[in-house]
Amino acid sequence: MKNNKKEIWRAVKFTLFSASAGIIEFVSFTLLNEFTFWSYWPCYLIALVLSVLWNFTLNRKFTFRSANNVPLAMLKVALYYAVFTPLSTILGNYLVEKLLWNEYLVTAINMILNFVTEYLYDTFVVFRGSIDTNDLAKKDNNG
């Protein structure tokens, strides 16, 4: 029962940090979309990179409380985004530019897909074996 509570709390923290990253992504996308003459894809791509950096940093330290090798963890996240980013950028650009879907709707759909798949990937790939190993986790276990 204690482990279930811990995992539910981990999912809640991931959701909250992802929401903050989503705000960063949506605000930066909106600013770029409204104040530049760029097409969909560069606005989306820049906004995505900003949110990924924010989300990785907070989730590594506070959600997964991992003491693993930061460059290795970042490489694993980069591999996830090496797949997710081209697929979401190409599909998003197609939906917006060719099928004339609303760019904010497409960005929101991409954000939801990113949220779900990244949580699973972080849990089972990036931080597998290193969850609850950093100083915060050790302090909680000892105190």
Secondary structure, DSSP 8 states (H G I E B T S, - for coil): -HHHHHHHHHHHHHHHHHHHHHHHHHHHHHHHHHHS---HHHHHHHHHHHHHHHHHHHIIIIIS---S-HHHHHHHHHHHHHHHHHHHHHHHHIIIIIS---HHHHHHHHHHHHHHHHHHHIIIIISTTTTT-SHHHHHHHH-
